[in-house]
């Protein structure tokens, strides 16, 4: 038997990362760290917050650990607090230390709450034997004895072009459930071993193996949720507030409802985050000057809601709403019900189907509606076509450009200016492998097992072009999820919910209103039922406005409860 080289069997040392924009200070910190900890830890030095985050991402990809982070408070691109806050998403268990001058001690004390700061050190830290090493010794010991066992992963065996295999991966990814994908097309012996162990021959896919080793064949979302630890059952049958929908508006409502003492439950049919949760980068959200991914924003909001004792139910599809005396009751698709004093509807919108000949049967097999970021690595070295001209399409183009050989953005209008934020337009123009085709529509497509070609129409010239394509992502239109409310709440001609002033006609109240006041600003035609976010008629389709409406709706809930 051949003995593997020592380098191949050596366990990677955990890292200690230090970041300071002053090169001389950065070198001095790293020098002192190597002198004391170099044998057991890998010392990583960076001279800016973005550079340090890139180093952390590389460490994360290698599957290695970070024991401690030392960041200077005053850095021009990104402060030490901002860096530590971002680093928490990558390595939440790493010990965090802020290096400050005497004048910044007040900021350091505030940071203890902002980023769960473990310690702050005044500069200079000489002699390190007295001021640096004792602090780090204690923090590294605490890190060493903490439970850092990797999360056991779900394993998914499926076919690359299986719609249900894609749906399962998307469901797990959007619910932040760690999983490993095994495709039968790849030379992956593990996929075949897992199928053999599950007693399956590959004709029924996907097969999902839980961390405990139990196989599930073609599981439903509800079955998946129950087995991977997601909450699906309410703890009681009556609440102060039911929030239906877990996008930015729903999460905003849940956070504010829980923080203000309301017994709040959030009900989501798939995963929190909504369309925003699939955005690879949101650059214009207040408080994130370096941008934030939809996944990061969603996860932080979810943790925040749980902090305020909000219950969060997944894979529960609400199909009816009714008034029973002072209670508002929602009914699920399995016939069970949940009641509350008030309801906030934040069901958002879904992308419209393309309705193009040849593409109807290819959904999940090369044709996707929304970002489907789980497919990014699979697009490596290939052409990707995106349909749409709004921010969601632009953000997806930026994301897929990191994987694909070429990204083609297909836009019906003659310009992006009317539908996309300027910062995104400028970013797209600066990426060499992104091509924007205006005055263009997808009018046809072909494919047997998966998408193989697209037909593009240039509306300016009438010319049609057929191109080879295996990947198409559509971001067109906004269809509100309100069919289940027909006959219950007032909607506009497109199905969006009417609220507040939009319900008042000639100074009168809606039919059947029954109260001696007009509806509150976000209140629907049923008293005590409010709406927030994209599903509201004439709403601003932006993450910040959705979060704001969610918070405003809770204020109106309080007003309703006080006067009921």
RODOMI-577546 format. One record per residue (C-alpha): residue number from 1; x, y, z. Coordinates in nm, 2 decimals. Layout:
<NUM, <X, Y, Z>>;
...
//
This chain:
<1, <0.00, 0.00, 0.00>>;
<2, <0.13, 0.34, -0.10>>;
<3, <0.16, 0.58, 0.19>>;
<4, <0.01, 0.92, 0.11>>;
<5, <0.24, 1.22, 0.13>>;
<6, <0.23, 1.39, 0.47>>;
<7, <0.08, 1.71, 0.32>>;
<8, <-0.22, 1.52, 0.20>>;
<9, <-0.30, 1.37, 0.54>>;
<10, <-0.22, 1.68, 0.75>>;
<11, <-0.52, 1.84, 0.90>>;
<12, <-0.53, 2.21, 0.80>>;
<13, <-0.45, 2.45, 1.08>>;
<14, <-0.73, 2.69, 1.19>>;
<15, <-0.66, 3.05, 1.09>>;
<16, <-0.62, 3.37, 1.29>>;
<17, <-0.70, 3.66, 1.06>>;
<18, <-0.59, 4.02, 1.12>>;
<19, <-0.69, 4.32, 0.91>>;
<20, <-0.56, 4.68, 0.93>>;
<21, <-0.53, 4.94, 0.65>>;
<22, <-0.20, 5.06, 0.79>>;
<23, <0.06, 4.82, 0.64>>;
<24, <0.31, 4.87, 0.91>>;
<25, <0.06, 4.80, 1.18>>;
<26, <-0.08, 4.50, 0.99>>;
<27, <0.27, 4.35, 0.96>>;
<28, <0.34, 4.42, 1.33>>;
<29, <0.02, 4.24, 1.44>>;
<30, <0.09, 3.95, 1.22>>;
<31, <0.45, 3.93, 1.34>>;
<32, <0.34, 3.91, 1.71>>;
<33, <0.07, 3.65, 1.63>>;
<34, <0.32, 3.43, 1.44>>;
<35, <0.57, 3.45, 1.72>>;
<36, <0.32, 3.31, 1.97>>;
<37, <0.07, 3.11, 1.77>>;
<38, <0.24, 3.03, 1.44>>;
<39, <0.29, 2.66, 1.51>>;
<40, <-0.08, 2.58, 1.58>>;
<41, <-0.25, 2.85, 1.37>>;
<42, <-0.22, 2.98, 1.02>>;
<43, <-0.18, 3.36, 1.04>>;
<44, <-0.37, 3.55, 0.76>>;
<45, <-0.30, 3.92, 0.71>>;
<46, <-0.52, 4.16, 0.51>>;
<47, <-0.50, 4.54, 0.46>>;
<48, <-0.87, 4.61, 0.40>>;
<49, <-1.21, 4.48, 0.49>>;
<50, <-1.30, 4.36, 0.14>>;
<51, <-0.96, 4.19, 0.11>>;
<52, <-1.01, 4.02, 0.44>>;
<53, <-1.36, 3.90, 0.34>>;
<54, <-1.23, 3.75, 0.02>>;
<55, <-0.97, 3.56, 0.22>>;
<56, <-1.24, 3.43, 0.46>>;
<57, <-1.45, 3.31, 0.16>>;
<58, <-1.15, 3.12, 0.03>>;
<59, <-1.09, 2.96, 0.37>>;
<60, <-1.46, 2.87, 0.38>>;
<61, <-1.45, 2.71, 0.03>>;
<62, <-1.15, 2.50, 0.15>>;
<63, <-1.36, 2.37, 0.44>>;
<64, <-1.11, 2.51, 0.70>>;
<65, <-1.18, 2.69, 1.02>>;
<66, <-1.12, 3.04, 1.16>>;
<67, <-1.05, 3.07, 1.53>>;
<68, <-1.02, 3.45, 1.57>>;
<69, <-1.06, 3.77, 1.39>>;
<70, <-0.87, 4.09, 1.48>>;
<71, <-0.99, 4.41, 1.30>>;
<72, <-0.88, 4.77, 1.32>>;
<73, <-1.18, 5.00, 1.40>>;
<74, <-1.08, 5.28, 1.16>>;
<75, <-1.05, 5.16, 0.80>>;
<76, <-1.16, 5.38, 0.50>>;
<77, <-1.34, 5.12, 0.28>>;
<78, <-1.51, 4.92, 0.56>>;
<79, <-1.49, 4.98, 0.93>>;
<80, <-1.38, 4.71, 1.16>>;
<81, <-1.73, 4.68, 1.30>>;
<82, <-1.87, 4.64, 0.95>>;
<83, <-1.61, 4.38, 0.86>>;
<84, <-1.68, 4.18, 1.18>>;
<85, <-2.05, 4.19, 1.11>>;
<86, <-2.00, 4.06, 0.76>>;
<87, <-1.75, 3.80, 0.88>>;
<88, <-2.01, 3.66, 1.12>>;
<89, <-2.21, 3.52, 0.83>>;
<90, <-1.91, 3.32, 0.72>>;
<91, <-1.76, 3.21, 1.05>>;
<92, <-2.01, 3.27, 1.33>>;
<93, <-1.80, 3.09, 1.60>>;
<94, <-1.48, 3.28, 1.54>>;
<95, <-1.38, 3.50, 1.83>>;
<96, <-1.39, 3.87, 1.74>>;
<97, <-1.15, 4.14, 1.86>>;
<98, <-1.15, 4.51, 1.77>>;
<99, <-0.83, 4.71, 1.77>>;
<100, <-0.90, 5.07, 1.87>>;
<101, <-0.73, 5.39, 1.97>>;
<102, <-0.81, 5.55, 2.30>>;
<103, <-1.06, 5.79, 2.14>>;
<104, <-1.26, 5.51, 1.99>>;
<105, <-1.33, 5.31, 2.31>>;
<106, <-1.69, 5.43, 2.32>>;
<107, <-1.75, 5.29, 1.97>>;
<108, <-1.58, 4.96, 2.08>>;
<109, <-1.82, 4.93, 2.37>>;
<110, <-2.12, 4.98, 2.14>>;
<111, <-1.98, 4.72, 1.91>>;
<112, <-2.01, 4.46, 2.18>>;
<113, <-2.38, 4.45, 2.12>>;
<114, <-2.37, 4.51, 1.74>>;
<115, <-2.13, 4.22, 1.65>>;
<116, <-2.12, 4.02, 1.98>>;
<117, <-1.76, 4.15, 2.02>>;
<118, <-1.55, 3.93, 2.25>>;
<119, <-1.29, 4.19, 2.33>>;
<120, <-1.14, 4.52, 2.23>>;
<121, <-0.77, 4.61, 2.25>>;
<122, <-0.62, 4.95, 2.27>>;
<123, <-0.33, 5.03, 2.04>>;
<124, <-0.04, 5.01, 2.09>>;
<125, <-0.06, 4.66, 2.24>>;
<126, <0.30, 4.65, 2.35>>;
<127, <0.43, 4.45, 2.52>>;
<128, <0.22, 4.17, 2.36>>;
<129, <0.31, 3.94, 2.65>>;
<130, <0.10, 4.16, 2.88>>;
<131, <-0.17, 4.31, 2.66>>;
<132, <-0.22, 4.08, 2.36>>;
<133, <-0.14, 3.72, 2.44>>;
<134, <-0.34, 3.68, 2.76>>;
<135, <-0.65, 3.80, 2.59>>;
<136, <-0.60, 3.58, 2.28>>;
<137, <-0.51, 3.28, 2.50>>;
<138, <-0.84, 3.30, 2.67>>;
<139, <-1.04, 3.35, 2.35>>;
<140, <-0.86, 3.07, 2.16>>;
<141, <-0.92, 2.83, 2.46>>;
<142, <-1.29, 2.92, 2.45>>;
<143, <-1.30, 2.85, 2.08>>;
<144, <-1.11, 2.53, 2.11>>;
<145, <-1.35, 2.38, 2.37>>;
<146, <-1.66, 2.50, 2.19>>;
<147, <-1.88, 2.26, 1.99>>;
<148, <-1.76, 2.31, 1.63>>;
<149, <-1.87, 1.98, 1.48>>;
<150, <-1.97, 2.03, 1.12>>;
<151, <-2.34, 2.02, 1.05>>;
<152, <-2.43, 1.68, 0.92>>;
<153, <-2.55, 1.71, 0.56>>;
<154, <-2.85, 1.60, 0.38>>;
<155, <-2.76, 1.41, 0.06>>;
<156, <-2.96, 1.44, -0.26>>;
<157, <-2.93, 1.19, -0.55>>;
<158, <-3.10, 1.30, -0.87>>;
<159, <-3.08, 1.38, -1.24>>;
<160, <-2.95, 1.71, -1.36>>;
<161, <-3.25, 1.77, -1.58>>;
<162, <-3.51, 1.63, -1.33>>;
<163, <-3.76, 1.91, -1.24>>;
<164, <-3.83, 1.76, -0.90>>;
<165, <-3.45, 1.71, -0.83>>;
<166, <-3.41, 2.09, -0.90>>;
<167, <-3.71, 2.18, -0.68>>;
<168, <-3.57, 1.97, -0.38>>;
<169, <-3.22, 2.14, -0.41>>;
<170, <-3.38, 2.48, -0.44>>;
<171, <-3.60, 2.41, -0.14>>;
<172, <-3.31, 2.30, 0.08>>;
<173, <-3.08, 2.59, -0.03>>;
<174, <-3.34, 2.86, 0.03>>;
<175, <-3.41, 2.72, 0.37>>;
<176, <-3.04, 2.72, 0.46>>;
<177, <-3.03, 2.34, 0.50>>;
<178, <-2.68, 2.21, 0.42>>;
<179, <-2.69, 1.94, 0.16>>;
<180, <-2.47, 1.76, -0.09>>;
<181, <-2.58, 1.70, -0.45>>;
<182, <-2.50, 1.38, -0.63>>;
<183, <-2.59, 1.37, -1.00>>;
<184, <-2.63, 1.05, -1.18>>;
<185, <-2.48, 1.20, -1.49>>;
<186, <-2.14, 1.26, -1.33>>;
<187, <-1.88, 1.01, -1.26>>;
<188, <-2.00, 1.00, -0.90>>;
<189, <-1.97, 0.65, -0.75>>;
<190, <-2.12, 0.79, -0.43>>;
<191, <-2.45, 0.85, -0.61>>;
<192, <-2.47, 0.48, -0.71>>;
<193, <-2.37, 0.37, -0.36>>;
<194, <-2.64, 0.58, -0.20>>;
<195, <-2.90, 0.44, -0.44>>;
<196, <-2.79, 0.08, -0.37>>;
<197, <-2.81, 0.14, 0.00>>;
<198, <-3.16, 0.29, -0.04>>;
<199, <-3.27, -0.01, -0.25>>;
<200, <-3.34, 0.21, -0.55>>;
<201, <-3.25, 0.16, -0.91>>;
<202, <-3.26, 0.53, -1.01>>;
<203, <-3.60, 0.52, -1.19>>;
<204, <-3.77, 0.72, -0.90>>;
<205, <-3.58, 1.04, -0.83>>;
<206, <-3.47, 1.23, -0.63>>;
<207, <-3.37, 1.02, -0.34>>;
<208, <-3.29, 1.22, -0.03>>;
<209, <-3.08, 1.07, 0.25>>;
<210, <-3.12, 1.24, 0.59>>;
<211, <-2.82, 1.31, 0.81>>;
<212, <-2.94, 1.00, 1.01>>;
<213, <-2.90, 0.79, 0.70>>;
<214, <-3.27, 0.74, 0.63>>;
<215, <-3.37, 0.75, 0.26>>;
<216, <-3.67, 0.94, 0.13>>;
<217, <-3.79, 0.87, -0.23>>;
<218, <-3.95, 1.16, -0.42>>;
<219, <-4.04, 1.34, -0.09>>;
<220, <-4.28, 1.63, -0.08>>;
<221, <-4.17, 1.97, 0.05>>;
<222, <-4.37, 1.90, 0.37>>;
<223, <-4.20, 1.56, 0.42>>;
<224, <-3.86, 1.72, 0.36>>;
<225, <-3.93, 2.01, 0.60>>;
<226, <-4.03, 1.77, 0.88>>;
<227, <-3.72, 1.55, 0.84>>;
<228, <-3.46, 1.83, 0.82>>;
<229, <-3.58, 2.01, 1.13>>;
<230, <-3.79, 2.29, 0.99>>;
<231, <-4.10, 2.39, 1.19>>;
<232, <-4.43, 2.30, 1.02>>;
<233, <-4.68, 2.29, 1.31>>;
<234, <-4.80, 2.58, 1.53>>;
<235, <-4.76, 2.56, 1.90>>;
<236, <-5.11, 2.69, 1.97>>;
<237, <-5.43, 2.76, 1.78>>;
<238, <-5.47, 3.13, 1.84>>;
<239, <-5.23, 3.43, 1.80>>;
<240, <-5.24, 3.81, 1.81>>;
<241, <-5.10, 3.82, 1.46>>;
<242, <-5.06, 3.58, 1.16>>;
<243, <-4.82, 3.69, 0.89>>;
<244, <-4.88, 3.51, 0.56>>;
<245, <-4.57, 3.52, 0.35>>;
<246, <-4.20, 3.52, 0.44>>;
<247, <-4.05, 3.77, 0.19>>;
<248, <-3.90, 4.11, 0.31>>;
<249, <-4.25, 4.25, 0.39>>;
<250, <-4.35, 3.94, 0.59>>;
<251, <-4.02, 3.92, 0.77>>;
<252, <-4.03, 4.29, 0.85>>;
<253, <-4.38, 4.25, 0.99>>;
<254, <-4.28, 3.94, 1.19>>;
<255, <-3.98, 4.12, 1.35>>;
<256, <-4.17, 4.42, 1.45>>;
<257, <-4.47, 4.22, 1.57>>;
<258, <-4.26, 4.00, 1.78>>;
<259, <-4.05, 4.29, 1.91>>;
<260, <-4.36, 4.47, 2.02>>;
<261, <-4.50, 4.19, 2.23>>;
<262, <-4.75, 4.04, 1.98>>;
<263, <-4.79, 3.66, 1.97>>;
<264, <-4.68, 3.63, 1.61>>;
<265, <-4.66, 3.34, 1.37>>;
<266, <-4.52, 3.36, 1.02>>;
<267, <-4.66, 3.12, 0.77>>;
<268, <-4.46, 3.05, 0.45>>;
<269, <-4.54, 2.80, 0.18>>;
<270, <-4.18, 2.74, 0.07>>;
<271, <-3.89, 2.94, 0.22>>;
<272, <-3.84, 3.28, 0.38>>;
<273, <-3.69, 3.55, 0.16>>;
<274, <-3.93, 3.55, -0.13>>;
<275, <-3.78, 3.67, -0.46>>;
<276, <-3.54, 3.90, -0.27>>;
<277, <-3.39, 3.59, -0.10>>;
<278, <-3.26, 3.46, -0.43>>;
<279, <-3.08, 3.79, -0.52>>;
<280, <-2.71, 3.74, -0.54>>;
<281, <-2.63, 4.10, -0.45>>;
<282, <-2.85, 4.39, -0.33>>;
<283, <-2.64, 4.70, -0.35>>;
<284, <-2.89, 4.98, -0.26>>;
<285, <-3.03, 4.85, 0.07>>;
<286, <-2.99, 5.10, 0.35>>;
<287, <-2.70, 5.02, 0.59>>;
<288, <-2.51, 4.79, 0.36>>;
<289, <-2.26, 5.01, 0.17>>;
<290, <-2.08, 4.70, 0.03>>;
<291, <-2.40, 4.53, -0.07>>;
<292, <-2.56, 4.22, 0.08>>;
<293, <-2.69, 3.90, -0.07>>;
<294, <-3.05, 3.82, -0.05>>;
<295, <-2.96, 3.50, 0.14>>;
<296, <-2.76, 3.69, 0.40>>;
<297, <-3.03, 3.95, 0.45>>;
<298, <-3.30, 3.68, 0.48>>;
<299, <-3.10, 3.47, 0.73>>;
<300, <-3.03, 3.78, 0.95>>;
<301, <-3.40, 3.87, 0.94>>;
<302, <-3.50, 3.52, 1.02>>;
<303, <-3.27, 3.50, 1.32>>;
<304, <-3.39, 3.84, 1.43>>;
<305, <-3.76, 3.72, 1.42>>;
<306, <-3.67, 3.41, 1.62>>;
<307, <-3.50, 3.62, 1.88>>;
<308, <-3.83, 3.79, 1.94>>;
<309, <-4.01, 3.46, 1.98>>;
<310, <-4.18, 3.46, 1.64>>;
<311, <-4.29, 3.12, 1.53>>;
<312, <-4.21, 3.04, 1.17>>;
<313, <-4.39, 2.77, 0.98>>;
<314, <-4.27, 2.63, 0.66>>;
<315, <-4.45, 2.44, 0.38>>;
<316, <-4.79, 2.56, 0.50>>;
<317, <-5.00, 2.68, 0.21>>;
<318, <-5.29, 2.91, 0.30>>;
<319, <-5.59, 2.86, 0.08>>;
<320, <-5.87, 3.05, 0.25>>;
<321, <-5.94, 3.34, 0.49>>;
<322, <-6.25, 3.43, 0.67>>;
<323, <-6.40, 3.63, 0.96>>;
<324, <-6.55, 3.46, 1.26>>;
<325, <-6.67, 3.72, 1.50>>;
<326, <-6.36, 3.90, 1.63>>;
<327, <-6.12, 3.63, 1.50>>;
<328, <-5.96, 3.61, 1.16>>;
<329, <-5.91, 3.25, 1.05>>;
<330, <-5.68, 3.11, 0.78>>;
<331, <-5.72, 2.76, 0.64>>;
<332, <-5.44, 2.55, 0.51>>;
<333, <-5.45, 2.32, 0.21>>;
<334, <-5.47, 2.01, 0.44>>;
<335, <-5.79, 2.15, 0.60>>;
<336, <-5.64, 2.26, 0.93>>;
<337, <-5.70, 2.62, 1.05>>;
<338, <-5.52, 2.89, 1.25>>;
<339, <-5.69, 3.19, 1.41>>;
<340, <-5.57, 3.53, 1.53>>;
<341, <-5.69, 3.88, 1.62>>;
<342, <-5.53, 4.02, 1.30>>;
<343, <-5.37, 3.90, 0.98>>;
<344, <-5.10, 4.06, 0.76>>;
<345, <-5.09, 3.94, 0.40>>;
<346, <-4.74, 3.96, 0.25>>;
<347, <-4.77, 3.68, -0.01>>;
<348, <-4.56, 3.87, -0.27>>;
<349, <-4.57, 3.80, -0.64>>;
<350, <-4.44, 3.53, -0.87>>;
<351, <-4.28, 3.56, -1.21>>;
<352, <-4.51, 3.50, -1.50>>;
<353, <-4.47, 3.21, -1.73>>;
<354, <-4.32, 3.28, -2.07>>;
<355, <-4.60, 3.12, -2.27>>;
<356, <-4.36, 3.04, -2.55>>;
<357, <-4.42, 2.74, -2.78>>;
<358, <-4.18, 2.46, -2.70>>;
<359, <-4.09, 2.58, -2.35>>;
<360, <-4.40, 2.48, -2.16>>;
<361, <-4.28, 2.13, -2.07>>;
<362, <-3.91, 2.23, -2.00>>;
<363, <-3.96, 2.41, -1.66>>;
<364, <-3.69, 2.28, -1.43>>;
<365, <-3.51, 2.12, -1.73>>;
<366, <-3.32, 2.42, -1.85>>;
<367, <-3.60, 2.67, -1.82>>;
<368, <-3.63, 2.84, -1.48>>;
<369, <-3.85, 3.12, -1.34>>;
<370, <-3.64, 3.33, -1.10>>;
<371, <-3.27, 3.32, -1.02>>;
<372, <-3.23, 2.95, -0.93>>;
<373, <-2.89, 3.02, -0.79>>;
<374, <-2.83, 2.65, -0.71>>;
<375, <-2.78, 2.61, -1.09>>;
<376, <-2.49, 2.86, -1.11>>;
<377, <-2.20, 2.61, -1.09>>;
<378, <-2.37, 2.38, -1.35>>;
<379, <-2.36, 2.67, -1.60>>;
<380, <-1.98, 2.68, -1.60>>;
<381, <-1.84, 2.74, -1.95>>;
<382, <-2.18, 2.76, -2.11>>;
<383, <-2.41, 3.04, -2.24>>;
<384, <-2.69, 3.16, -2.01>>;
<385, <-2.99, 3.35, -2.14>>;
<386, <-3.19, 3.57, -1.90>>;
<387, <-3.53, 3.74, -1.99>>;
<388, <-3.62, 4.06, -1.82>>;
<389, <-3.52, 4.42, -1.77>>;
<390, <-3.57, 4.49, -1.40>>;
<391, <-3.33, 4.47, -1.10>>;
<392, <-3.39, 4.10, -1.04>>;
<393, <-3.27, 4.02, -1.39>>;
<394, <-2.97, 4.25, -1.36>>;
<395, <-2.86, 4.10, -1.03>>;
<396, <-2.90, 3.75, -1.17>>;
<397, <-2.69, 3.85, -1.47>>;
<398, <-2.41, 3.96, -1.24>>;
<399, <-2.43, 3.64, -1.05>>;
<400, <-2.43, 3.40, -1.35>>;
<401, <-2.14, 3.60, -1.52>>;
<402, <-1.91, 3.45, -1.25>>;
<403, <-1.99, 3.10, -1.37>>;
<404, <-2.10, 3.11, -1.74>>;
<405, <-1.90, 3.17, -2.05>>;
<406, <-2.14, 3.43, -2.16>>;
<407, <-2.46, 3.58, -2.02>>;
<408, <-2.72, 3.73, -2.26>>;
<409, <-2.98, 3.96, -2.11>>;
<410, <-3.29, 3.96, -2.34>>;
<411, <-3.49, 4.28, -2.29>>;
<412, <-3.82, 4.36, -2.47>>;
<413, <-3.78, 4.74, -2.44>>;
<414, <-3.53, 4.96, -2.62>>;
<415, <-3.34, 5.04, -2.30>>;
<416, <-3.29, 4.93, -1.94>>;
<417, <-3.32, 5.29, -1.80>>;
<418, <-3.69, 5.27, -1.73>>;
<419, <-3.69, 4.95, -1.53>>;
<420, <-3.34, 4.90, -1.38>>;
<421, <-3.15, 5.09, -1.12>>;
<422, <-2.86, 5.29, -1.26>>;
<423, <-2.60, 5.12, -1.04>>;
<424, <-2.69, 4.79, -1.19>>;
<425, <-2.69, 4.92, -1.55>>;
<426, <-2.33, 5.05, -1.49>>;
<427, <-2.22, 4.72, -1.34>>;
<428, <-2.36, 4.52, -1.63>>;
<429, <-2.17, 4.75, -1.88>>;
<430, <-1.85, 4.68, -1.69>>;
<431, <-1.86, 4.30, -1.73>>;
<432, <-1.71, 4.17, -2.05>>;
<433, <-1.91, 3.84, -2.07>>;
<434, <-2.25, 4.01, -2.03>>;
<435, <-2.44, 4.10, -2.34>>;
<436, <-2.76, 4.31, -2.34>>;
<437, <-3.00, 4.26, -2.63>>;
<438, <-3.27, 4.52, -2.63>>;
<439, <-3.58, 4.51, -2.85>>;
<440, <-3.56, 4.13, -2.83>>;
<441, <-3.80, 3.86, -2.73>>;
<442, <-3.79, 3.48, -2.69>>;
<443, <-4.05, 3.34, -2.93>>;
<444, <-3.96, 2.97, -2.94>>;
<445, <-3.76, 2.69, -2.80>>;
<446, <-3.68, 2.33, -2.85>>;
<447, <-3.56, 2.04, -2.64>>;
<448, <-3.62, 1.67, -2.56>>;
<449, <-3.50, 1.59, -2.21>>;
<450, <-3.39, 1.95, -2.16>>;
<451, <-3.36, 2.29, -2.33>>;
<452, <-3.15, 2.27, -2.64>>;
<453, <-3.23, 2.59, -2.85>>;
<454, <-3.40, 2.92, -2.84>>;
<455, <-3.56, 3.14, -3.11>>;
<456, <-3.50, 3.51, -3.06>>;
<457, <-3.70, 3.78, -3.24>>;
<458, <-3.56, 4.13, -3.29>>;
<459, <-3.87, 4.35, -3.28>>;
<460, <-3.69, 4.64, -3.44>>;
<461, <-3.61, 4.45, -3.76>>;
<462, <-3.84, 4.14, -3.75>>;
<463, <-3.54, 3.91, -3.78>>;
<464, <-3.55, 3.58, -3.61>>;
<465, <-3.24, 3.40, -3.48>>;
<466, <-3.20, 3.04, -3.35>>;
<467, <-2.93, 2.99, -3.09>>;
<468, <-2.81, 2.69, -2.90>>;
<469, <-2.90, 2.72, -2.53>>;
<470, <-2.93, 2.49, -2.23>>;
<471, <-3.01, 2.76, -1.97>>;
<472, <-3.29, 3.01, -1.97>>;
<473, <-3.40, 3.21, -1.66>>;
<474, <-3.71, 3.43, -1.68>>;
<475, <-3.78, 3.74, -1.48>>;
<476, <-4.09, 3.89, -1.64>>;
<477, <-4.40, 4.05, -1.49>>;
<478, <-4.54, 4.01, -1.15>>;
<479, <-4.84, 3.78, -1.08>>;
<480, <-4.99, 3.83, -0.73>>;
<481, <-5.07, 3.52, -0.54>>;
<482, <-5.42, 3.62, -0.45>>;
<483, <-5.65, 3.38, -0.64>>;
<484, <-5.75, 3.22, -0.31>>;
<485, <-5.88, 3.55, -0.19>>;
<486, <-6.13, 3.60, -0.47>>;
<487, <-6.47, 3.70, -0.32>>;
<488, <-6.31, 3.76, 0.02>>;
<489, <-6.10, 4.08, -0.03>>;
<490, <-6.12, 4.36, -0.29>>;
<491, <-5.86, 4.33, -0.57>>;
<492, <-5.78, 4.54, -0.87>>;
<493, <-5.81, 4.41, -1.23>>;
<494, <-5.47, 4.24, -1.21>>;
<495, <-5.54, 4.07, -0.88>>;
<496, <-5.34, 4.30, -0.65>>;
<497, <-5.50, 4.37, -0.31>>;
<498, <-5.67, 4.71, -0.26>>;
<499, <-5.61, 4.88, 0.08>>;
<500, <-5.67, 5.20, 0.26>>;
<501, <-5.76, 5.50, 0.05>>;
<502, <-5.80, 5.28, -0.26>>;
<503, <-6.11, 5.13, -0.10>>;
<504, <-6.28, 5.46, -0.03>>;
<505, <-6.51, 5.56, -0.32>>;
<506, <-6.69, 5.90, -0.30>>;
<507, <-6.62, 5.91, 0.07>>;
<508, <-6.79, 5.58, 0.14>>;
<509, <-6.66, 5.27, 0.30>>;
<510, <-6.63, 4.93, 0.12>>;
<511, <-6.94, 4.71, 0.09>>;
<512, <-6.99, 4.50, 0.41>>;
<513, <-6.73, 4.71, 0.60>>;
<514, <-6.94, 4.74, 0.91>>;
<515, <-6.73, 4.99, 1.10>>;
<516, <-6.78, 5.37, 1.15>>;
<517, <-6.43, 5.45, 1.03>>;
<518, <-6.25, 5.43, 0.70>>;
<519, <-5.99, 5.16, 0.64>>;
<520, <-5.65, 5.23, 0.77>>;
<521, <-5.38, 5.29, 0.52>>;
<522, <-5.27, 4.93, 0.47>>;
<523, <-5.60, 4.77, 0.58>>;
<524, <-5.79, 4.56, 0.33>>;
<525, <-6.16, 4.54, 0.27>>;
<526, <-6.19, 4.30, 0.57>>;
<527, <-6.12, 4.49, 0.90>>;
<528, <-5.82, 4.36, 1.09>>;
<529, <-5.66, 4.21, 0.77>>;
<530, <-5.37, 4.42, 0.64>>;
<531, <-5.15, 4.39, 0.33>>;
<532, <-4.78, 4.47, 0.29>>;
<533, <-4.52, 4.45, 0.01>>;
<534, <-4.55, 4.36, -0.36>>;
<535, <-4.89, 4.21, -0.34>>;
<536, <-5.05, 4.55, -0.26>>;
<537, <-5.19, 4.74, -0.55>>;
<538, <-4.95, 5.02, -0.67>>;
<539, <-4.67, 4.92, -0.43>>;
<540, <-4.31, 5.01, -0.49>>;
<541, <-4.13, 4.69, -0.59>>;
<542, <-3.82, 4.74, -0.38>>;
<543, <-3.69, 4.55, -0.08>>;
<544, <-3.67, 4.86, 0.14>>;
<545, <-4.02, 4.96, 0.08>>;
<546, <-4.15, 4.61, 0.14>>;
<547, <-3.97, 4.60, 0.48>>;
<548, <-4.11, 4.94, 0.56>>;
<549, <-4.46, 4.84, 0.48>>;
<550, <-4.43, 4.53, 0.70>>;
<551, <-4.33, 4.75, 0.99>>;
<552, <-4.60, 5.01, 0.92>>;
<553, <-4.86, 4.73, 0.90>>;
<554, <-4.77, 4.63, 1.26>>;
<555, <-4.83, 4.98, 1.38>>;
<556, <-5.17, 4.97, 1.22>>;
<557, <-5.24, 4.63, 1.38>>;
<558, <-5.18, 4.79, 1.72>>;
<559, <-5.42, 5.07, 1.64>>;
<560, <-5.68, 4.82, 1.53>>;
<561, <-5.64, 4.61, 1.85>>;
<562, <-5.66, 4.92, 2.07>>;
<563, <-5.99, 5.03, 1.91>>;
<564, <-6.15, 4.69, 1.88>>;
//
